[in-house]
Amino acid sequence: MSTAHSQIISAIPDAFERGKASGDLLFFPSEIHTHSDGGIDFQIRLCPALLQKPTLPTPHFNQTSNDKLDPFKAPYNPNLYVGELKDDEEGVEYVVLLNKFSVVSNHILLITKEFQSQSSPLHPGDLVQAYLVLRAARKTGKPMFAFYNCGDRSGASQAHKHIQFIPVDEDEDGPPIELLSKAARIEKEALPFSLVPLPFANHVRRLSIPSKAPHLELESALSNAFLQLLDLCISTVRHDPEYPPGTPSYNVILTLEHLYIFPRRQEIHKLRETGDLLSVNALGFAGLMLVKSPEELEAVKKEGPLNILKGVGVTSVHDLQVAGGPEFDGEAELAH
Ligand code: AMP
């Protein structure tokens, strides 16, 4: 167990209290409403205070930094600072900051110190460091999961590469979607699978990583899984004749047991009932949604979270991917 990662986890609660007390961290209280849809117990957070949060237009994620608009560049605000990590294999350095606008307590961001684009895929060092944070979190009895919103249409709001972490209940050990993946019966663990009841493309890999796996084994397990899922994500969007040109957008979820990629066609869903615009990111696919008013809450329940996710996701071509063929040979399997 790496001391650096454990130190990050133990530093979070005090840093969070300090951030709030200083006024630099804005905490928006909310209440959770559970709503079941398609076997997932969605947690819909009603957070009226968010109506007051400044909404910034989603930037176009250039490959280069724009220092003036980058809140994640040094010097770091000491009231949001948690610590630093370095991936020795890749030589990449990271800073861990608290989310300045928090709806969930102890929400942290793992940010590359050197600018990298939020449109770029996760690199081996990113995956390893994120996984080690999750491992340390579980070890200390404060489990978390990680997510990454990649690209213009993924629901991300900052262009500088950041992976996010939020705590989950101790007895749950993952976000709501994780229960579905844990229950999935798959024949070959080394192959990606799809949660077939979901009405949109989803690519999942089970991670059977021994808890004492050395760095290189961890790096190769995570990178291979990520590349398999990314391949499938790209083959999925290539089958959508209307998918916008350019780099595909997608959401990533990482738990200690599973890695997920959800291809994204658009960022915003317009609610049928109210016409309100709902920005959806990886959290929606994890089973956690956010609404700003009781009317919006009712509209989400009525329309159904899965329909909303279908609206911003991409049609699944999993059957074709399982059937194989020159393009899909042996890439995926069905989960029962
Ligand atoms: P995303 O919107 O998924 O790109 O995540 C970026 C997160 O960074 C959001 O949840 C913001 O609340 C948070 N954020 C924005 N500005 C800052 C800042 N100056 N320091 C820390 N977190 C920030």
Residues whose N, C-alpha, C, O or C-beta is under 5 A from the ligand:
A	BS01	AMP	P71 L98 N99 K100 F101 N149 G155 A156 S157 Q158
